[in-house]
Amino acid sequence: MIRATVSAFLLGAVGAVAPAAHPPIRPSAPTSITIATPRGESQLTVVTVDGAPMLLAGPVASALGGRLSVADGWVELVIISQSYRFLLGAPFLVRGPAGQLFPLAAPALLRSDSVLLPLEFVASVLPRWLGERYAWDAVAARLVERGPPPVVRAPAPARLPSGLLPGHQVVVDPGHGGRDPGNPSLYFPRGMKEKDVALAVGIQLRDELRRRGIAVRMTRTTDTLINLADRGPLCSTECDLFVSLHVNSLARRRDYTRIRGYETYFLSEARTEDAAATARMENESIRYEVELPETGGTDPLGFMFRDLMVNEHLRESARAAALMQDHLAAAHTGPDRGVRQAPFAVLRTARRPAVLVEMGFSTNRDDSRILSGKSGQRALARAIADAVVAYLREYERKTGQAALGGTGR
């Protein structure tokens, strides 16, 4: 294709495929020119061959940061990923892969193993085709390369006093409520139930998280019953963590009132009989619900999808539970009973990392004192809020948000 076009050009038919030729540069051309780029300035000597001002191609390529090659009578100069090809001895160049022809006042030449390009290429062709990048000053005989436009980056959002980026959301779920009082309360003040303690700590936790710049959704803020299956789905796409608050208790047995401490669960099959018993106790809330939610029956595909969604966040849930245990030590005088796994119904419907915190035993006198007192409730809420912040900061580091300046959800 190029050869046919070249033949047409040499036969005088170039007017149909190329713009009109520029008038030749007069003999009063400068003896040298300057090429100024962001990389520095280069002084190039202008030589006259057969009355035409010419430049050595090597220094031109070097000054412009280009790449020069010679093969089969063609000279190729690549500048800013754009190819310019000169047929030695022919007064034209071919631009780009499409083979656009452009007439020149003088041809590229080979003299003593050196390639010469017409000054016109620097003084006219480049400024015409790449005017946003190159400007020619004829008075000063100077080609100026403007650098690429600066990349304007949006400023990274300012971090909150907690060290987090803005935009996090947590769902706080005070367990039980309404006609579901929760577990028996052996040592609570008269009239106080598990549902009351869970709500009091939940509201304190909401306020603590908001003070740390974290958005909070509550499953309930009053003494009302929310179906277990309706709680988890409140933690959806924009939610980072689901935290369900509960109070533990034990059935009557030898020395059962001496057992105390705090533990945090994430969803899985129970590993111990105690964990299974705790899950059975909390799952009994379903009997208070007027309308039982659809569970999908025994559809194996439905079970498979649910298991996939649970497993997707298993590791994050386990890590959040571990951080809960670490931080609760600052608010609780009882023993750390560790992270546990159990099939809690309220966690099954969560579509994000989810934990259930058993804040102590209502069947233990010392735990009940912490759980029922305002100062103890504040300390528990503060410790859980600190654990949430620690989890979210780890989440940002793992997902690269600390470097990217976004929430990544």
N, C-alpha and C positions, 0 to 999 in steps of 0.2 A: 504493500500500500504506500509506504514512504517512498520507495523508489519511483512509483508511478507519479506521485505528487511532485517529487524532485524533478522528474523529466518534464512535467507540465510547467514547472517553474522555469526551468532552463529554456523552454521553448517560448516563454513569454506569456503563458496562460495563468500565471500565479494570481492575477487579480481576482479570480473567482474563489480562491481558497484562503486569501490572506488580506490583512488590512494594507492600506496604501503605504508605500515605502517612505521612511523619513528622509528628509534631505541630508546629504552627507555632511559630516562634521568638517568644518572649514580647516584649512591648514593652520589657522591661528589657534589650534588646540593647545591646551596647557602642556608644559613639559613634564608635569607630575600631577598626580591627584592624591587625595587623602580618602581613605575608607575608615570611617569612625563607627565602631560597634560597641555594645556593652562590654565586649571583651578587651577593648583597647583600640588604638589608632594605628593604621599602617600607611606608610608613604610609598606610593607606587610610581615608577618612572614610566612616562609615555614615550613610546618609540614610534617613528614614522616609517611606514613601509609602503612604497608606491603612492605616497601622498596621503595615506590613511593613518590616523592615530591608532596605535595598538597597545595592548597591555599583555604582559606575560601571564599566561593562564594560571600557573602554579601559585604565584603570590595573590592573585584574585581569589582563588579557591580558599587559600589559607586565611586571608583577611575576612572573608565572608563565612568562614566556618563550614565550607562546602567540601564536596568530594569530587576529585577529578580523575577521569580515566580516558585512555586512548586505545582504540581497537578498530581494525579494518577500515581505516581512513576516517573514522568518526571520533569526535571529541565529545565526551559527556561531562557536564558539570551539574551536580545535584546540590541544590540550595533549598533548605527548609523543606525537604522531602519532595521538591519539585525538580524534574529533570529537564535540562536544556541540552540539546544535541546539535553539534556543528559538524557539517561535512567539510572536511579540509579542502580549501580552494573554492568553495561555493558560497555565494553571498546570501546565506539564509541560515536560520536555525529552526529546529523542530522542538516544540514544547509539549512535554507530558506524554502519557501513554496513548492519547488520542491522535498524536502526530500533527498537531496544529503548526502550520508553516508561518514563519515570520521573516520577511525580507530584511536584509542588512545592507548598509552602504558599502561594507567591505567584508571579505570572507575571513574565516579563521585560517591561520597559516601554520605550517611547521617549518621552523628555521633552526638549523643546528641543534636538533633534538629538543628544541623548546617550542611549545605551542603558544601562539599569539592569538588573542581575542580582540575584536574591534572595541575601541573605547565606547562605542555606541551601546554595547550591551550593558555597561555599568551606568552610563549617563542617561540612557533613554529606556531601554527594554525593562530593566528591573523596576525603576520607579513607575513605569506604566502599568505593569502587570501586578506588582506588589506594592502599590502606593501606600497601603496601610502600614507597610513595614520599612520602605526605603524612600528617601527624599534626596534629590540631586540639587546641589547648590552650584549653578554654573559659574557664578562670579568667583566663588572660592575654590572651584574645582574639587568639590567635596561630596562624597556619598555618605549619608548618615543613616545608620540602621537604628530604628527605634526598637527597643526591647519588646517582647510579647507583653500584652496588657497584663497588669498585675492581677493575680487571682485574689478576689475579694472573698475572704472567708468570714462567715457569720461568727461573731464572738461566742465563745463557749458560754453557756448559761452559768451565772454565778452560783456557787455552791451555797447551800443552806448552812446555818450555824452548826447543824448536826454533821456536816461533812458530806451530805448526800446531794445529788443533783435533784432539782425539782421534778415532780411528776409521778412520784410513787403513790400507790394506793394499797391499803390494807383493809380487809374485812374483819371486823371484830364480832364474834358470836358469843354473847352471854348465854350459857346453856339453860335449857328448860324455860319456864315462864308460864303464866296463866294458870290453868288447871293442873299443869305438871309442876309439882313443887321441887322435884329433884330427890336426892337421897335423904334418908332420915337424919335428923340433926340432933345428935345426942347432947352436945355441949354448947350449942348456939343459944343466945338469949331467946326467951320465949317469943314465939311468933316468927322467928327468922328461919328461912329455909335456904337450901342450896341456890334456888333461883334468885333469891335476893342478893346473896353474896356475889354470884356471877354477874348480875346486872350492875351492882355497885362498882366492882373492879373493872367491868367492861367500860363503864362511863368514864372512870378515872383513866383507863388506858386510852380511850378515844382522845381525851384532852391532852394527855402526855404526848401522843403521836402527833397531834395537830401542832403542839408547841414545837415539835421537831421538824415541821414542814411537810408531814405526810398526810395525804388525804385519807379519810376513814369513812367506810360504810358500816353501819351497825345493822345486824340482823333484827335486833329489837332494842328499843330505848325505854320501853314501859313493861309492865307486868302482863305480857301477852304471850300466847302460845303460837310459835311459828313451827310449821311442820319441818321435820329433819331434812326432808328432801328439798325443801325450799331455801335452806340456809346456804349450803355449799355453792349453788349456782350464782349467788350474789358476787362471788369472786370469779369474775370472768376475764376477758381479754386484758382489760386495763388494770387488773388487780395483780399484785405481786405476792401476796401471802394471805392465807385464811387462818385465823387464830380463834379457836373455840375454848371457852373458859368454863371450868367445872370444879366441883368439890368432890373429893373421894370419900368413901366410907366402907366399912367392913361389916359383914354379917356377924352375929354373935358367935364367938368361939373363945377358946381359952386365950386370955391376954390380948384380945383384939383391940382394947382401948389404948394399948401401949404403942401400937403401930402408928407411925407418923411420917411426914416427909412429903416431898413434891416429886412429880414425875411428868414427863411429856411424851405423848404418843404421836406416831404417824401411822398412816394406813398400811396395814399388811395383815397377814395371818398372825394370830396370837402365838407368842413363843413360850409363854408360861401360863399356868392356871390362874394366877392372880390377874394377869393382863386380860385373859378371856373373861374372868368374872367382872372386871371393871367395864369391859365392852358390853357385856350382857346387861349390866345395871344401867349404863347410859342409853343403850338402845331400847330399853323398856319405855322410853318416852313415846315411842310410836303408838302405844296403847291409848294415849291421851288424844291422839289426832282424830278429828271427826271424819275426814276423808283421807284414806290412804293413797299415796301417789302411785302412779303406774310404775312398775319396775321393769317392764319389758318381758315379763314371764320368764320362760326358760329358753328364750331365743339365744342360741349359741353365738350368733354373729353380734348380738347386742352385748353379751358378756365379753366377747373378744375386744370390742371397741372400748368398753369401759376399762378393761384391764390395761389396754395400751395407754389410755390417758392417765391412769394411775401410775403405771410404771415410768411414764415420761418424766414425772416430777418426784419420783421416789427419792432420788439422791438429794434434791433440794429440800424436800420435806425432812429428811433425816438430819441434814445439816442445820436447818432451822430449829429442830427439836433439841439438838445438842447445844446450840447457843442459848436456848431458853433455860436449859438446866444450868449452864455456866453462870448465867446472870441472876437466876433466882436465888442463888446462894447468898447474895447480898441482902435479900429481903426476908429470908426464911431461916429460922433457927433449927429446923428439922433436917434430917439427912437427905442427901441427894439420892433418890431412888432410881435415877438413870432414865435413859431414853428407852421407850418400849414400843412394841408394835402390836396393834390389835385392829380388828375389823369394825371400827366405829361407823355407824350408819351416816352420821353427819359429815364424815370425811369422804365417804364414797362418792358424793355428788359434787365435790369440789373439783374444778377443772384447772386449778393452779396448785402450787405447793401449799400444803395444809398441815396444821398441827393441832393437837388437843392438849391443853394444859390442865392437869389435876393439881390444884394449888395447895392441897393439904387434905387432912382427914377430919371430917366433922365428928368422927367417933373418937378423936383424941383431944384431950383438954387443951394442950398447948397449941396445937394447930388451930383449934377453934378460936382461941384467943386472937391469933394473928388474922384469921379469916373474917372475923366478925367486927374487929376494931377498925376505926377509920384510918388510924396511922398505919396499921398493917395492910389494909387495902391499898393505900397510897403507895406504900413501899413495893407491894407486889406489882402494881400497875407500872411503876417506874422501872422496875427490873425487867418486866416483859417488854416495855417500850425500848429499853436499851438493847435487848436481844434482837428486836425487830430491826433497829438501826444497824446493828452489827451484821445481821444477815443481808440487808439491802446493800451495805457497802461492799461486802464480799460479792454479791450479785453483780454490782457495777464492775468490779475488777474482772470477774470471770467473763463477762460479756463485752468487755472492752469499752464500756461507757466512760470510764475514768479518762481514757485517752480521747475518745470521740466526742465527748460532750453531749451525749444524748441518752435517752432512757432505753432505747433499743427494743421496746416492746412492739 
